Amino acid sequence: MHVRKGLAWRVRRGPTLLLPEVPQRLLETVRLFAPEARQQDGVVVAGSALLKGPFEVTPRLARGARLPDGWAVAYVGEGPHGLVAGLARRLGGLWFQDGKAVTYREDEDQTVTVYLPRRPEPERLASLVEDVTHTATPDTDLYSGGLVSLLVRKVHEHHVTCDLHSSDTHRLGRTALAIAREFGGVALDGDGYRITAPEDLKPVPRQRGRASEQQ
């Protein structure tokens, strides 16, 4: 564990990941966010994001950073907040920032984005989604009216995004993965993590913390 002057202030400011223990699959999980991620000298480098730690949450650090009770390990992030937010969801931890816990987004508000190499044929795409109506413009395709809605947008000649939204998390993940397989794309959750199964969209229950912090 690392100890550093001013650590309490840095942990309190965040973005900070609080966990019950040092995770065994930290780097493997981070590579769903940045496939090229590497770990060296207590720092995980994930593209433009960094994750420093683990830091032992001693009573002194907990008091200085005003942390909730029950957490043993802290990691401090730099760069895009999606790295810490996604790790908290996938490892059963807590995203802590500016002296307070950050509430997870609601499951029903989730959006998954599938990055595609080209604009898919409407009939072929609609066959993967039930009961949708297709509306087209020169640069977008809207598929609406079904349990999963889609917006396909042309970013440039070799880059198309397909944003999917649904109140059914499992159906959302299943549809996104089907589209990714069919059209050679990559499906990412709202934090920027690659999803490999529909279950990836459900947060792991928090492992520790005050009862009032549990969600």
Number of C-alpha atoms within 10 A of each C-alpha: 11 10 13 8 7 11 16 20 15 17 28 21 16 22 27 28 29 32 26 19 15 17 12 8 9 14 18 13 20 23 16 20 24 20 15 11 18 16 14 8 7 14 16 20 19 23 15 9 18 20 22 20 19 22 21 18 25 12 12 10 20 19 13 15 22 16 23 19 15 16 22 19 20 27 25 24 24 17 14 16 16 18 25 29 25 25 25 23 21 19 21 18 27 30 25 25 18 16 17 15 17 15 12 14 12 8 14 11 12 18 22 27 23 24 21 22 17 17 22 17 10 15 9 12 17 17 10 15 21 15 15 18 12 16 12 12 8 7 12 17 20 19 23 18 13 13 15 21 22 26 18 23 20 18 13 12 9 10 13 21 23 25 19 22 22 21 16 14 22 16 16 22 27 17 21 33 21 16 24 19 12 13 18 13 21 19 26 24 21 16 19 19 24 22 21 16 12 16 13 17 23 13 19 15 15 18 15 20 19 10 9 7 14 11 9
